[in-house]
Amino acid sequence: MYRYDEFDHDFVKARTAEFADQVERRLAGEITEEQFRPLRLMNGVYLQLHAYMLRVAIPYGTLNSRQLRMLGHIARKYDKGYGHFTTRQNIQYNWPALSDIPAILADLASVEMHAIQTSGNCIRNVTADHFAGAAADEVADPRPYAEILRQWSTVHPEFSYLPRKFKIAVTGAERDRAAIQVHDIGLHLKKNAAGELGFAVYVGGGQGRTPIVAKKIRDFLPEEHLLSYTTAILRVYNLHGRRDNKYKARIKILVHETGVEELSRQVEAEWQELKDGELKLPEADVQAITAYFAPPAFVARPEGDEAVKQARLDSRGFSEWLAQNVTTHKHPDYAAVTISLKGIGEAPGDASDSQMEAVADIAEKYAFDELRVSHEQNLILPHVARADLKAVYDALVEIDLATANSGLISDIIACPGLDYCALANARAIPVAQEISRRFASLERQRDIGELKLKISGCINACGHHHVGHIGILGVEKKGTELYQVTLGGSADENTSIGEIVGRGFGPEEITDAIETVVETYLKVRLDRSEKFIDTYRRLGAAPFKEALYGSEAKAA
């Protein structure tokens, strides 16, 4: 795991002191809220519906137990006893007092964390596959490259005031678990025929008001050119991206309006001026960063298989959790564990202060002191000996975090919605809670199989509804909350944008509508092995529209 160097420590300390002075001046009335706004956004502070909100960076979703304990401490001391893990692999606090935020930032700095570039028109937190370094199917760990991008992009003077926010994601496996095709830049780490590492480069993906799947502009970019090529893309965007209309300011609009061929030509031309200059990555530097992400000292634990076998016989709950929340590891005696933050009837992505501290203890004892945050709003223990899985499960049961629903319909992504967000049109959390209660039966969920359900409270799509197998978008119509249903979205290597299937449903109707969609799928799937997304792609929207709208669908 990466450790701050001397520059990092000094920089974060100076930024924290600077912001403390700015907060003091705001509280004293020496500057207005409008004058304060750009200053607070540079430090991850938003003004939400009811209070300020602080968004803390967790680079590429990786943290250790000491850091997670600090996040729990902050939740207890400065907030209402919980934090909300986000689709950007960050954490948000929804209720901090402005006067306390400098103290929070100082506490974060003490464990090598901060809130810089979690907001504003800059390069945001670089995200990565949450199983990076553990996944059996990865070509190489993408986190060293995410760290290189983090160091390069932090307060980059040329890219601190972009036309709009800018998001980068990196994956190192053929199975895309980082949603790279709905990012401004998506990087797929791969090897060419000669065995050399490089990247397939995607540009112009995004969700929000205009959802677009990114276009591949380079099939293989050699590793050494990562920064020069990324710089070329950002220079073209910074020069030509629209600043006159924030709804058309993202790079996806530039790609769409310019055309992928012309944009690629401009990027390549810019890159030719940069490729052999100071941005060329020295192999020694790459190796130095990669060394920070060396795998733990795994010890052979061959007793794991027998221990798991016996525990499955003794505990049905453990057996179900093992089947749903435990993933194959590159080391045969280990596994990766998903800790679901989607308990039935709970707010998706939330964890209490005591839960965070307990998970930190589990990670320290059983997972080489390492954790991840997934973009699906769950926590990950990437390296757990199979022999210890039952002990980990029992510890999670004690803190109500052993829900065996990873990848199932109740493993819902949801934004904070109108309960917190000033931009939202509708509530998202209560809808997610009601749907999870409707589908509470694990037996029923497992019969339905893999199904990604995602909910956003407005068109900004913080809940990633556009790429949900089933997506729900909250809208406002004549003062009433309505929920549109989209079907057929996906955020993996076969990315697709969901299709709106018809008129919206009221808050009292939406759960029934989702049940109708699911029951229709169960009737028309070929067999239990055919996933929802595959059934939808085979049959299209017609059977679902007819089930939802009846004669309305036929008339349309």
Secondary structure as UniProt FT lines:
FT   HELIX           6..27
FT   TURN            28..29
FT   HELIX           33..41
FT   TURN            42..44
FT   STRAND          45..47
FT   STRAND          52..56
FT   HELIX           59..61
FT   STRAND          62..63
FT   HELIX           65..78
FT   STRAND          82..85
FT   TURN            87..88
FT   STRAND          91..93
FT   HELIX           98..100
FT   HELIX           101..109
FT   TURN            110..112
FT   TURN            116..117
FT   STRAND          127..128
FT   TURN            130..134
FT   TURN            136..137
FT   HELIX           143..153
FT   TURN            154..155
FT   TURN            157..158
FT   STRAND          168..171
FT   HELIX           180..182
FT   STRAND          185..191
FT   TURN            193..194
FT   STRAND          197..203
FT   TURN            208..209
FT   STRAND          215..222
FT   HELIX           223..225
FT   HELIX           226..240
FT   HELIX           246..248
FT   HELIX           251..258
FT   HELIX           260..272
FT   TURN            273..276
FT   TURN            278..279
FT   HELIX           283..292
FT   TURN            302..303
FT   HELIX           304..314
FT   HELIX           316..325
FT   STRAND          326..329
FT   TURN            332..333
FT   STRAND          334..339
FT   TURN            344..345
FT   TURN            348..349
FT   STRAND          350..352
FT   HELIX           353..366
FT   TURN            368..369
FT   STRAND          371..373
FT   TURN            375..376
FT   STRAND          379..385
FT   HELIX           386..388
FT   HELIX           389..398
FT   TURN            399..400
FT   TURN            406..407
FT   TURN            409..410
FT   STRAND          413..414
FT   HELIX           417..419
FT   TURN            422..423
FT   HELIX           429..438
FT   HELIX           442..448
FT   STRAND          453..456
FT   TURN            459..460
FT   TURN            462..463
FT   HELIX           465..467
FT   STRAND          470..477
FT   TURN            478..479
FT   STRAND          480..487
FT   TURN            493..494
FT   STRAND          499..500
FT   TURN            507..509
FT   HELIX           510..524
FT   TURN            528..529
FT   HELIX           532..539
FT   HELIX           542..549
FT   HELIX           551..555
//
